[in-house]
Amino acid sequence: MKIAIATDHNGVNEKKEIIKALSEYEIIDLSPDNNPTDDYPDFAFRVSKSIISKEADLGVLMCGTGIGMSIAANKVKGIRCAHCSNISQAHLAREHNNANIIALSYKQDINELIAMIKEFISTEPSTEERHQRRVNKIINYEEGTYNEL
């Protein structure tokens, strides 16, 4: 499995630790040269594009809160980015929402960050009809074919 990861100027050291902790996966670092003037949307779009192009299977984004990254990533058609702050949210984001990117705050404990990412990566999307139906509504809305409004 290929995992794309990026951070803005916040979380550079944490990203390096996460990459080491995910050594069993192929990691694509899409923010190798951070600087103090980085803008989080640039990195959110890089990781999102890697998912859409199938260069990566899943993505990990970090910034000060994870919120900005999530907002930016979700502007990319086909992306379901979940801002998570605990393991349960990471699990459910994958299982119920088939999220393909997790967005995190670098300020959380590094062991918690790693645990959330590993949970996100290892969780399979649900095959239950109700979850698939809901994700399909999101996809249909993106495609302009959702007509239940």
Order of alpha helices (4+ residues) and beta strands (2+ residues): beta-alpha-beta-alpha-beta-alpha-beta-alpha-beta-alpha-alpha
